Amino acid sequence: MQDASPSLPPQLGSKAPNFRARTTQGMMTLGDYRGRWIVLFSHPADFTPVCTSEFVAFAQAQGDFDALGCQLLGLSVDSLPSHLAWLDAIRRELKVTIGFPVIEDPSMTIACAYGMLDQTAENSSTVRSTFIIDPDGIVQAILTYPLSVGRSVSEILRTLKALQRTAKGGVLTPEGWQPGQAIFDPASLTTESVSEQNSPLWFYRLREDEA
């Protein structure tokens, strides 16, 4: 059973649609995880090579996500029995246990609510989306890949860390930023402040991170 908002798909800064659905760990709603960061990621189908590689990578990195107070949630239009059989095959053959819930979405209600699929889609062949949602239920990042290209779990983890750092306010993170590296102060946007700095790189104020 799925219950998701029929409104337009979420954009950055908008509320993530709530839903209620069956998972490999029982019934859940997205609201059950309010107060935590969430990485909600969809995959095209169970028992496929790229999706299997992604789930193995997420499982191996789950401790890192847990340490950041982040809940992993997988999703596809496959049924709960299919999910359970697939996860069991991964456990038996690849020796990897998937410790996070995997949501069934056979009606494609959740996928459509999140814009993972067009409202008129007849199958899930284009679904490989990732939503990073903050503790207030606001979408902070959206990543979408085609069927043929697997995601980088390490980049999703890095993005989560950067979002958590900038959520503290007053700083920006440069390309490829990792915790402990230098950060940017937001550029001043007045003629007076630019003149006071007396620097051709007034817009590029990189400094050590004191957080």
C-alpha positions as CSV (number, residue, x, y, z in Angstrom):
1,M,0.0,0.0,0.0
2,Q,1.4,3.4,-1.0
3,D,0.1,6.8,0.0
4,A,1.9,9.7,-1.6
5,S,1.0,13.3,-2.4
6,P,-0.3,13.8,-6.0
7,S,1.2,17.3,-6.2
8,L,4.1,18.3,-8.4
9,P,7.4,16.5,-7.9
10,P,9.6,18.1,-5.2
11,Q,12.3,20.6,-6.1
12,L,15.3,21.7,-4.1
13,G,14.1,23.4,-1.0
14,S,10.6,21.9,-1.2
15,K,8.9,19.5,1.2
16,A,9.5,15.8,0.4
17,P,6.2,14.0,-0.2
18,N,5.2,11.8,2.6
19,F,4.2,8.2,1.9
20,R,3.2,5.0,3.7
21,A,4.4,1.7,2.2
22,R,5.5,-1.8,2.8
23,T,9.3,-2.5,3.1
24,T,11.6,-5.3,3.8
25,Q,11.6,-4.2,7.4
26,G,7.8,-3.7,7.8
27,M,5.4,-0.8,7.2
28,M,6.8,2.7,7.3
29,T,6.1,6.3,6.5
30,L,8.7,8.8,5.5
31,G,7.6,10.8,8.6
32,D,8.9,8.0,10.8
33,Y,12.4,9.4,10.1
34,R,11.7,13.1,10.8
35,G,14.6,14.5,12.8
36,R,17.2,12.5,10.8
37,W,18.8,13.0,7.4
38,I,17.5,10.7,4.7
39,V,18.9,9.3,1.5
40,L,16.0,8.0,-0.5
41,F,17.3,6.2,-3.6
42,S,15.4,4.3,-6.3
43,H,16.6,1.6,-8.6
44,P,15.1,0.3,-11.9
45,A,14.7,-3.4,-10.9
46,D,15.8,-6.1,-8.6
47,F,18.1,-8.8,-9.8
48,T,20.0,-6.5,-12.2
49,P,23.8,-6.0,-12.2
50,V,24.1,-2.2,-11.8
51,C,21.5,-2.1,-9.0
52,T,23.1,-5.0,-7.2
53,S,26.5,-3.2,-7.3
54,E,24.9,0.0,-5.8
55,F,23.1,-1.9,-3.0
56,V,26.3,-3.6,-2.1
57,A,28.1,-0.3,-2.0
58,F,25.4,1.3,0.1
59,A,25.4,-1.6,2.5
60,Q,29.2,-1.4,2.9
61,A,29.0,2.3,3.6
62,Q,25.9,2.1,5.9
63,G,28.1,2.6,9.0
64,D,29.3,5.9,7.6
65,F,25.7,7.1,6.9
66,D,24.6,6.0,10.4
67,A,27.5,8.0,12.0
68,L,26.1,11.1,10.2
69,G,22.6,10.4,11.5
70,C,21.3,9.5,8.1
71,Q,18.7,6.8,7.2
72,L,19.1,4.9,3.9
73,L,15.9,4.0,2.1
74,G,15.9,2.0,-1.1
75,L,12.9,1.8,-3.4
76,S,11.8,0.2,-6.7
77,V,8.5,-0.8,-8.3
78,D,9.3,-4.5,-7.6
79,S,7.1,-6.3,-5.1
80,L,8.1,-7.0,-1.5
81,P,8.6,-10.8,-2.2
82,S,11.0,-9.8,-5.1
83,H,12.9,-7.5,-2.8
84,L,13.2,-10.2,-0.1
85,A,14.4,-12.8,-2.6
86,W,17.0,-10.4,-4.1
87,L,18.4,-9.3,-0.8
88,D,18.7,-13.0,0.2
89,A,20.6,-13.8,-3.0
90,I,23.0,-10.9,-2.3
91,R,23.5,-12.2,1.3
92,R,24.1,-15.8,0.2
93,E,26.1,-15.2,-3.0
94,L,28.0,-11.9,-2.3
95,K,28.1,-12.2,1.5
96,V,26.7,-8.7,2.0
97,T,23.7,-8.1,4.3
98,I,21.4,-5.2,3.3
99,G,20.6,-3.6,6.6
100,F,18.3,-0.7,5.5
101,P,14.7,-0.9,4.4
102,V,13.8,-1.5,0.7
103,I,10.4,-0.1,-0.2
104,E,8.0,-1.7,-2.7
105,D,6.2,0.6,-5.1
106,P,4.3,-1.7,-7.6
107,S,1.8,1.0,-8.4
108,M,4.6,3.5,-9.1
109,T,2.8,6.0,-6.8
110,I,5.9,7.0,-4.9
111,A,8.1,7.1,-8.0
112,C,5.7,9.4,-9.7
113,A,5.2,11.6,-6.7
114,Y,9.0,12.2,-6.6
115,G,9.3,12.7,-10.3
116,M,11.4,9.5,-10.6
117,L,8.9,8.5,-13.4
118,D,6.6,10.5,-15.6
119,Q,3.0,10.3,-14.5
120,T,2.2,8.3,-17.7
121,A,5.2,5.9,-17.5
122,E,4.3,2.2,-18.0
123,N,7.5,0.8,-16.5
124,S,10.5,1.8,-14.3
125,S,13.3,1.6,-16.8
126,T,14.4,5.2,-16.2
127,V,14.4,5.1,-12.4
128,R,17.8,5.7,-10.7
129,S,17.2,8.8,-8.6
130,T,18.6,9.9,-5.2
131,F,17.0,12.4,-2.9
132,I,18.9,13.8,0.2
133,I,16.3,15.1,2.7
134,D,17.1,17.1,5.8
135,P,15.8,16.5,9.3
136,D,12.9,18.9,8.6
137,G,11.7,16.9,5.6
138,I,13.1,19.4,3.0
139,V,14.8,18.1,-0.2
140,Q,18.4,19.4,-0.2
141,A,19.8,17.5,-3.2
142,I,18.5,15.5,-6.2
143,L,20.7,13.3,-8.3
144,T,19.4,11.3,-11.3
145,Y,21.3,8.8,-13.5
146,P,20.2,6.8,-16.5
147,L,19.6,3.1,-16.5
148,S,23.1,2.3,-17.8
149,V,25.2,4.3,-15.3
150,G,25.6,3.4,-11.6
151,R,25.8,6.0,-8.9
152,S,28.8,6.8,-6.8
153,V,27.9,6.1,-3.2
154,S,31.1,7.9,-2.0
155,E,29.9,11.0,-3.8
156,I,26.5,10.8,-2.2
157,L,28.2,10.4,1.2
158,R,30.4,13.4,0.4
159,T,27.4,15.5,-0.7
160,L,25.7,14.6,2.6
161,K,28.7,15.8,4.6
162,A,28.8,19.1,2.7
163,L,25.1,19.7,3.1
164,Q,25.4,19.1,6.9
165,R,28.3,21.5,7.1
166,T,26.6,24.3,5.1
167,A,23.4,23.7,7.1
168,K,25.2,25.3,10.0
169,G,25.1,28.5,8.0
170,G,27.5,31.2,6.8
171,V,29.8,29.1,4.7
172,L,30.1,27.5,1.2
173,T,32.0,24.4,0.3
174,P,34.3,24.3,-2.8
175,E,34.5,21.6,-5.4
176,G,35.1,18.1,-4.0
177,W,35.1,19.4,-0.4
178,Q,35.7,16.9,2.4
179,P,35.4,17.6,6.2
180,G,38.5,19.4,7.5
181,Q,39.3,21.1,4.2
182,A,39.1,24.8,3.5
183,I,35.7,26.5,3.0
184,F,34.5,29.7,1.4
185,D,33.0,32.7,3.2
186,P,30.1,34.0,1.1
187,A,31.2,36.9,-1.2
188,S,30.2,40.4,-0.2
189,L,27.8,42.0,-2.5
190,T,28.3,45.7,-1.9
191,T,30.7,48.1,-3.6
192,E,31.8,49.4,-0.3
193,S,32.8,46.0,1.1
194,V,34.5,45.0,-2.1
195,S,36.6,48.3,-2.0
196,E,37.5,47.7,1.6
197,Q,38.9,44.3,0.9
198,N,41.1,45.8,-1.9
199,S,41.6,42.4,-3.6
200,P,40.9,41.2,-7.1
201,L,39.7,38.0,-5.6
202,W,37.2,39.5,-3.3
203,F,34.7,36.9,-4.6
204,Y,37.0,33.9,-3.6
205,R,37.6,34.0,0.1
206,L,38.9,30.6,1.0
207,R,39.8,29.9,4.6
208,E,40.4,27.1,7.1
209,D,37.3,25.5,8.5
210,E,37.0,26.0,12.2
211,A,33.9,23.8,12.7
